[in-house]
Every structure is written in C-alpha cells, then in structure tokens.
Amino acid sequence: MKKRMLKRVSAVMLSAALVVSMAGCAGKSSTAPAGGTGNDKVVLNVWHQWSNDTNELKKKYDEAVAAYIKDNPNVEINTQTLDTEAYKTKISAEFAGDAKGIDLFYYWGAGTARKMVNADKLLPLDSYLTDEVKGKLLEGSTAAFEYNGSTYSLPMFSWYMTLYCNKALFEQAGAELPETYDQLVTAVDKLSKLDGVTPMASGAKDGWNAAFIYQALALRSVGAENINKMLSGKAPFEGDGYKDAADKVAELYKMGAFGANPLEQSNDDANAAFGSGKAAMRLMGSWYANSIYSDKTVTIKPEDVVAMKIPMISGKGNAGDYCGGFVESFWVNKSTKNPDQAAKFAIYINEKMGEAAYASGTGFSGWKSDVDDKGLNPLFVQIKGLLSQGTTAVLAWDTSLDAEPATIHNEQVQTLFAPNADTGEFIKEHEAAINK
C-alpha cells in the first residue's frame, strides 16, 4: 500500500482554483500607512481557508471586512480562499519564495508556523500590541503564537474535539452512548447491523480527519501531559500507549466502524454522511456543531445529536484531558509593503473572528468580549459544558509538530484505515520522524 496518500496538487493548478472576493472604496483613512498620507490607497491581500459559502465563519469574515472598510475607507481588502488541504499546499508553495502576493494569511501556530518564523517570513506584532489590546486577551491564549520571546500573532478561537452521536440511531440499534472504549466497541458492533448506516464517519481520505481518531485514542492511552512533552520535543515518541492507540484504530476498522472504504471518504463526505443520518458518530472539532443547525443539507434532527467526550480507556488517562486549544490565527507576511496597516487589520480580524466564532457556536473566543449566550445553539452549549470540565489540552499534532513529521504523521495514520494495517511499522515511522 502506498504510504503517501495525500493528494499533491501543483501550485499552478491551485492558483487557477482560487476563489476571489473583493471589496473596497476610495477615501480618507483614519490611520495612514507607513510613509504614506491619509489619502493613499492601501490594498491588503488576505488569504484564508473558509471557501465554502455555507460556512458561517466565511459569512462572518465578510461582514467584518465590510465593517473595517467602512471605518478605513482607503483600505481595500482582496480576499482569496481555497479548501483546507489545497490551501495548505498553496501557502507552503508561496512561502517557499517571498509570497509577494500575500499580506495576511490564515495559518496555524505552534509547530506549524515555527518553520516560517525561523525562516524570518513573518512579522512580529509586539510593537503593535498596546496595553488596550493586551487587556482584551484571555490569559494563556497566545502561547501557540509566541516564538523566541516575540508574539507573531493573536488568537481567534479555540476548539474542542467532540464525539457527535445521533442518539436516534443508537436507540434504534439498542446501543449505549459510549463513555468508555469498551462501550464504543459494543456500540459499533450493534450499529453496524443497521441497514445503510456506518457506525462512525471518518473522512480518512483527508489525513487530518484520520489523525483525529488516532489522536483521540492516544490521548486516552498516553495522557495529555506525556503527549505534550513529546510534541514539544521534551520527550521522545515511545511507550506502549502509542502502539495501543494504533491497535485500537485498526481494531475498529476491522469491525467495520468506518465503513467498507474509509479512505475514499473525505471530510465533506463524512460530514454529509452524519448530517443525513447515514453515520451514527462523527469525531470532529467543536466548529462542526454550528453546521448541524445552519447547513441546509443536514436532514437529521438537531435535537437528536449529543456531544460526548472522547471515550475513556479503562485504567488509563484523565477525564479532564482533551484535544483542542488556541492555534488558528491570521498572520502578517514580513515582506508586506504595508506593515502598519497589515498589523492593524490582523489584530482587528483575529478579535472579530474570535467573537464571531463564539456568537455563532463555532469556537471559543480568545478575547474578553461581551457576547450574548442566549443565541448559542444547544449543541454548542453542551460542548461548552464539556470544555468547562477540561484541565489539560493537546493541540492537533499536525499543528504542534514541525512540518515534516506532521506530514508523515497524517500520512501514516491513514495506513490504519485499510486491511492488514501494520501498527508496528506505524510506530517505527513515527519514531524515525519525531525522535530525530
């Protein structure tokens, strides 16, 4: 079986796929760009990964941009988008050079951005962080954006890995909602007997979806504290817990938990399967909760969806451990011709998208803001309750590890979603990539 499962698309083809939206008008700016006058026209090219028009965050971003332009009429915001996997590839290709066509861009902190920081590709924001801005930030929310004593970006929102369960299908199968791994195995066995129902939609065609399932089980088998030491380079990738988690993914596959051909199912396919009642479970971030209510293609009853913690493994782990945290943000390209305006907009859009994520029931803002909780959807309120019980968070591995081991991790987890998975080889590949 091929180890490299992710689709590689050329930068030229990706460029042709860019979806462009533009807004702006001429006028006098309240803040002039460095070296310019109040009447100078400033164009900021901003890239992000919310390409689907049904995505609530895309709508909120567009609204925030319109409000910014109204207050800063000499600024034009030129926004370009791609779907997540294509976006990651395109950004990497652009920043292999100087990325001249990008002023700001959506990206992930911790290990993901470290390579760009070390290559001096990103603009530090320290000189732009006033006491007013600092006073708005939640304590601890900037950790993933700090490198070598400097702050390179600010948080938008945090996420919480959630096991979404369709209780109507569980009741139909006579299965319990799983709080433990043993209960999960029993539920998979019963759910697999329902005609036309996949126990858990995996989206394993996209490596990060496959990785979520492995990382969830590793969290319970290894523990958050130990995983964080490994991800930060303070401890090697070693121990029986990592192998145990891989064995459990392989076991679930053999049981039919993910359907017959999970590597043919993308993130969007998995979401559609759960939303249409063709899958009983979906392991995904808290951002998915909003789509249960806002996506018009969802046909299941929202009240049938229950938010659950990652099931516990008997005798292991801490119930307060969870996958999630602050890592997504807008960053400034150091080669921008308008650093002052770019930094100003970066601070603005990160705050506004943090607020928007919380108000729309998508994520938990990194900013202290007065947002009315009354409008939150019931599923997001459930997740908020689970998060309140959390103690130690682990970011997604592909945002914590450096680029090369992160890529190998996402590719290797896909090998667990196929016949004859070699979990011993899986461990060896991780040891070679991470324990350098």
PEFEN-V922394 format. One record per run of one state. SS is the DSSP state (H for helix, E for strand, L for the rest). FROM is the first residue (numbers start at 0). TO is the last residue. Records with the same first field share a line. If there is no record, write none. Layout:
BEGIN
SS=FROM-TO / FROM-TO
END
This chain:
BEGIN
L=0-9 / 17-17 / 23-40 / 48-54 / 71-73 / 81-82 / 95-102 / 108-109 / 118-120 / 122-124 / 128-129 / 137-141 / 147-148 / 151-155 / 160-160 / 173-178 / 191-196 / 201-205 / 222-222 / 231-238 / 255-260 / 264-265 / 275-277 / 284-286 / 294-300 / 308-310 / 312-319 / 326-326 / 333-337 / 359-362 / 365-365 / 367-371 / 375-376 / 387-390 / 394-395 / 400-401 / 414-421 / 434-435
H=10-16 / 55-70 / 83-94 / 110-117 / 125-127 / 130-135 / 142-144 / 166-172 / 180-190 / 206-221 / 223-230 / 239-254 / 261-263 / 266-274 / 287-293 / 301-303 / 338-358 / 372-374 / 377-386 / 396-399 / 402-413 / 422-433
E=18-22 / 41-47 / 74-80 / 103-107 / 121-121 / 136-136 / 145-146 / 149-150 / 156-159 / 161-165 / 179-179 / 197-200 / 278-283 / 304-307 / 311-311 / 320-325 / 327-332 / 363-364 / 366-366 / 391-393
END
